[in-house]
């Protein structure tokens, strides 16, 4: 640009010096070298601005420029008929030709600018309208100059000279605006220009010339130029259609969120890669651990940002020869070319290490990792679907074993087949009422009275029998069904509480909630509706949370818990002392009860330090106004010691193991019929083991 304006200034300087003595400057003159240089360098400046996109837009821009230039030339030939007539003969032919060249060059630049601006992915940055306005000003001035020069009427110092000064100023303003385009181009939105703008305007100009030629005498050159314009105007439409189709195809194969190839690209490209492979390779299936909790608990925008950062980390740590795709959700597939099984495992370890560091998600910091399943080509299959299925089995094996990654083996396939179909079984458990609740009572240590129960879910599996929570909770979480499971547990727990209320037993029911449920702002409203439908007060429910729930988003958890507590629901922190979070949440969160983790209770009778921790924790709870419940009370010594230490409630196998509602009813009736001297008559009931005497 600076070179172009300098050429313009050099031509003006020569012209001014030569005309200073009152003499006429001939046309052409050395000044015209500077003026022609201005147009050449201006075209080069436009190419510099769009150089990063030249490969994609060169032909459309060239065609638009040619078509626009021809259309403009046709219209200009009609307007400047006398000048062009003189250019092809007469004493002023050279001067007329040079004078006519300027407006033509102006219009060529305008057509180029419009072509670039209208090209998909094109654009000349901010203020491109200034450039067009400057070139239009030049065009008008050059047309008037050519007509005046034809009759030797142009003189220096007329208002016409201000037009060139104004055009130069406008073009200079556009150049200045480009200085900080890099800082604000992401925020600036350029006006949309229809992609067919230049061909359409050129076609209108060509048709106008041809129609005018039927009404009056028009130069043959104008008719020829108009005909060429119409003939070539079709080509940009064809080229743009091909570009549009290519762009649509690219978008169809690209994941919109991460920019990675998507599932369609995987199924199109990977079979070709496998067919051409001459060495062994591997397919890695990555699934983010606990992504659904983050997505549901912190919001989909946070989940989307996490996926983008994961994709960037994966892309930056793979070779150009490898293929990375996003299958959908939180699943990614990597095809590692030319690698052995051991090398594939090394890649998996490297990727897990890269993904393991913390993610800054706009004010929220989270840590996640991935479980990776590996299948090897060709020994474990040559078909993409088979390789993906085996990698999926290996990935679920890695999740179940918490090993991080797993290489597919036939033993994994045999055991993984059940797990592979377990999502259907999980949905069946929810839909077919296969989930049941067992209840473990909580006793007041001072009186032996039953203050409440904790509801613990069991799965009556059709073929495997009664399953404990450790056997299936992780699978519900991996399948994204934890929230549905929590809903079933709440319904069953409140149904049982309603039955006990009708029997005259005022027993609170405690339910454990996952992080995803606690982060759900709709939970308080749902709990209130469930309680009201059964004629219960929400105070019959106790919500138990663990410390790790509070790590994800304490502020959001606090809001939900406060809403629950306001309606009367009690809040208890389960497994207190087991986690690693700061004690500051005891001050910030609305808590009613602490449940001391059983690891402290089980060891306190033989470990002085454990005893000290139990005593100090009980004192801490009371000083903060909380009730203290001890979990894992399994013998009389622990029961009496906790009572002496001032603990409020106890829960454990010494009093009763978790039992069905019917068994608990029998246990409660037996206690009601017996006298309760001292601390009360306690009875430990174990399913399948009869009864054993407890504390008297």
Secondary structure as UniProt FT lines:
FT   HELIX           2..19
FT   TURN            20..21
FT   HELIX           30..49
FT   HELIX           51..53
FT   HELIX           54..79
FT   HELIX           81..87
FT   TURN            91..92
FT   HELIX           93..118
FT   TURN            120..121
FT   TURN            126..127
FT   HELIX           128..150
FT   TURN            151..152
FT   TURN            156..157
FT   HELIX           160..177
FT   HELIX           178..180
FT   HELIX           181..184
FT   TURN            185..187
FT   TURN            195..196
FT   HELIX           197..215
FT   HELIX           220..252
FT   TURN            256..258
FT   HELIX           263..276
FT   STRAND          281..288
FT   TURN            289..290
FT   HELIX           291..298
FT   HELIX           300..315
FT   TURN            316..317
FT   TURN            320..321
FT   STRAND          323..328
FT   TURN            329..330
FT   STRAND          331..336
FT   HELIX           341..355
FT   STRAND          359..360
FT   STRAND          365..366
FT   STRAND          370..377
FT   TURN            378..380
FT   HELIX           384..401
FT   STRAND          405..407
FT   HELIX           410..420
FT   HELIX           422..431
FT   TURN            432..433
FT   STRAND          435..444
FT   TURN            445..447
FT   STRAND          450..461
FT   TURN            462..464
FT   STRAND          465..467
FT   HELIX           469..471
FT   HELIX           473..478
FT   TURN            479..480
FT   HELIX           482..502
FT   TURN            503..504
FT   STRAND          508..512
FT   HELIX           515..518
FT   TURN            521..522
FT   HELIX           523..533
FT   TURN            534..535
FT   HELIX           538..540
FT   STRAND          541..546
FT   TURN            547..548
FT   HELIX           549..552
FT   HELIX           554..566
FT   TURN            567..568
FT   STRAND          570..576
FT   TURN            583..584
FT   HELIX           585..588
FT   STRAND          593..596
FT   HELIX           598..603
FT   TURN            604..606
FT   HELIX           608..623
FT   TURN            624..625
FT   STRAND          627..631
FT   HELIX           636..645
FT   STRAND          649..651
FT   TURN            653..655
FT   HELIX           661..673
FT   TURN            678..679
FT   STRAND          683..685
FT   TURN            687..688
FT   STRAND          691..693
//
